[in-house]
């Protein structure tokens, strides 16, 4: 058998292991094939969890000390967060969020999974730390929580666009929609059917236009805005069902809207598919 280079050898070994996991070949046949490509069966590839455990086991004492130190520091900060002065609480929240987002951006291209995990953690830390600050300072009853959630949603939108993270961008708009609905319930406690449609349908049309407008330069943005437009299109019925606004005709409204948007999407499928591709 001609010698294989290292990349091809690894690929063949991975294929044999996949056959083993899928029960495509008996264990002894897989071991026989692995013997052709590996000198020692103990070094054969492991599962993702097994590979991580192997990497942990091979970590140096310095790396273990580094991880333990960071974990201890995080625990101390969490335990004593309420005792910090306000300026230090804000600094911890900002530095923690900024550090995670910065690391996530750094690893975004080389290690996408790690980068997305760090970005997601940073984006969740922002509202979590902000809520903790509001609670410790006794500001939960005022407009502070609303401002915090709105700021978090806007930051998610900006970071989602900047990092080409479509899910984060979309979640930002979902947060804005939820806050908009909460404002409507307080400001217009007993709306009519027409008012509910006016609250949401123009926004759906605006986002559909923004999807077309932005898709040339920002492909993922176009897809996110288009998905948001579809949600806004059906929000009058969702809002009516949640807050008891003329529920008798919700099923009919949904059927009419589904038929209308389905027909338009079919007739204009070549155009809108370019926006979200």
N, C-alpha and C positions, 0 to 999 in steps of 0.2 A: 504494500500500500504506500503510495507516495506521501511524503510528509506534508502535513497541513500547517499553514501559518496559524498564529495564535488566535486571531479573530475567527477564522473558520472553525478551529478546534472548539472554541467556546460556543459557537453557534450550534455545532453538531451535538455537543454535550447537553446544551439546553433543550434541544429537540428530543433527545433520548429521555431526559427527565420529564418532559411534558407527556411523552408516551407512557411513562411509568405512572404519572398522576392520573392520566385518563384511562388506565387499565387497558391500553391498546396492546401491550405485550406483557408477558409474565415477568416477575421480578428477576428470575435468573437470566432471562434473555437480555433484559436491560443491563444487568451487571456485566454480562459477557460483552455487550457492545461498548459499555463504558471502559472496560479493560483495554479495548483497542485504542482508546484515545487518552486515557488517564493512567499514570503510573501507580497512583494510590487512590482507591475509591473513597477514602475518608476526606478527600479535598473536592469531591463533586459539589456542584452548585446546590445551595440550600434554597428554601422558600424565602419570600421577602422578610418574614419575621425571623427566620433562622439566620439570614444574612445580616440583619441588624444586630442580632445577639452576638454573632461572630465578630462584628466590628466593635461592639461594646467590650467584648472579652479581650480584644487586641489593643484597646486604648491604653495609652501610657498613664503612669501615675500623675503626671502633670495635667493631662486632660481630665482625669477623674477629679483632681483637686479643683480644677477650673469649674467644672459642672457643679460640684458640691458647693463651692463658694457662691456661684450665681444663684443656685436654688435657695441657699440659706439667706442671701440678701433679699430675695423676693419674699420669702416668708416673713422676715423682719419688717419689711416695708408694709406688707399687708396687715400684719398684726398691730403695728403702731401707727397706721395711716390716720386714724381718727385723732391721735395726739399731736399730729404735725400742725404747725400754723398754716393758715390758708395759702400763703404764697408758696410754701413748700409743697402742699398738696397739689396745687396747680402745676408746679414745676415737675413733680413726679409724673403726673398725667401726661404733660406735654412731652417730656423727655422720653418716657416709656413708649408713647405712641409714635413719636418721631423716629426713635431708634428702631422699632420693629418695622415701620414702613420703609426706612432707609435700607435696612438689611434685606427686606423683601424685594425692593427694587434692584438691589445689587445682585441677588441670586435669581432674579426673574428669568434671565436668558439662559444661564448655565445650568441651574437646577430649578426648573419650573415648579415642581411640587413643593420644594422647600420655600421658594419665593412666595407662592400663593398662600402657604400656611402662615408665614410671617406677616404678610399683608393682611390676611384675614384676622389674625390675632390682634394686630395693631388697630384695625378698624373696630373690633369689638371692645378693645380696651378703652377707646375714647368715650363711648357712652357709659360704660360701666364705671370708669373712674369719675366721670362727670356726675353721674347719679350719686355715687358715694360722697362726693364733695357736697352736693346739695343736701343730702341727708344729714351729714355731720354738721353742716352750718345751719340746719333748720330752715332751708329755703324751698322745701318740696311743695309747699302750698301756694307759692307765687308762680309767676310766669317763667321761672328759671328752668323747670323741666322741659317746658315746651321749646324754649330757646335752645336748650342743649340738644334735644332730639332733632330740631330743625338744622342746627349747625352740623350735627353728625351726619344727617342725610345729605346735606350739601357737600360735605367733605368726602363722603362716599362717592358721590357723583363725580367730583373733580378727580379723585384718585382713580376711580374706575376708568375714566376717559384717558388720563395720563398714563396709566399702567396697562391699558388695553385689557382690563379685567371686566368683562361684560356683566358677569353676575353681580359684582359689587356695584357697578353703575346702575343696574336695574333695581337692586335693593334700595339704593338711595332714592330713586323715584317712588318706589313703593312706600318708603317712609314719608316722603312728602305728601303722597296721596292720603295716607292714614292721618297725618296731621291736618290736612285740608278738611277731611271728613269730620274730625273732632271739632274744628272751628265752626263748621256749618251747623253741627248739632247744638252748639251754644248760641250762635248768633241768630239762627233761623230754626227755632225749636219745632215749629209746626208748618213745614213748607207744603205747597201744593204740588201736584204732579208736574205741572209745567215748570215750576221753579227748580225742582230736582233735575229735570232734563237740562235746563239752562245752566245749572251748576256744573254739569259734567260733559255734556256732548260737545260744546265748543272747545273744551280742553282736549278732547279726543281728536277732533279735526286739526287742532293746532299741532299736536304731537305727530299726527300723520304727515302733515306738511313739513315739520322739522325733520322727520325721518328721511323724506325725499331730499330736503335741502342739505343735510349733513352727510349723506351716504357717499358722496364723491370723495371727500377727504378722510372721513372716518367711517369705515365699513361697519365695525362693531357697534358704533354709536347709532348708526341707522337702524340696525336690527333691534337694539334696546328700545329706541324711541318708538319703533313700529309696534313692538310687543306692549309697551306702555299705552300706546294709543288704543290697542284692542281692549286692554283692561278698562281704560277710561270709558270706552264705548258702552260697556256693560255695567259700569258703576252706578248709574241711576237705579237699576233694578236691584243691585246688591244693597245699595244705600236704603232703598225703600223697604227691602225685606228685613234689614237689620233694625230700622228705626220706625217701622210701622206706617209707612206713607202709602196709602191707597194700594193695599196688597191684593185687591181683587183681580187686578189686571196684569200682575207681574208675569205670569206664565205667557200670556198673549204677547206682551211687550218683548219678552225674551225671544219667542219664536219669530216675531217680525224682525227684530234686530239681527238675529242669526241668519235669517233668510236674506236680508238686505246686505249684510257684510259678506256673506258667502257668495252671493251673486257678483258683488263688486270685486271681490278678490279673484273670482274665476275670470271675469271679463278683463281685469287689469293684471293678470298674473305675471305677464312678462315684465311689467313696470315694477311692481312691488318686490318681485323676487330679486331684481337687481339691487334694490335698496338693502335687503337683508342678507344677500349672498356673502 
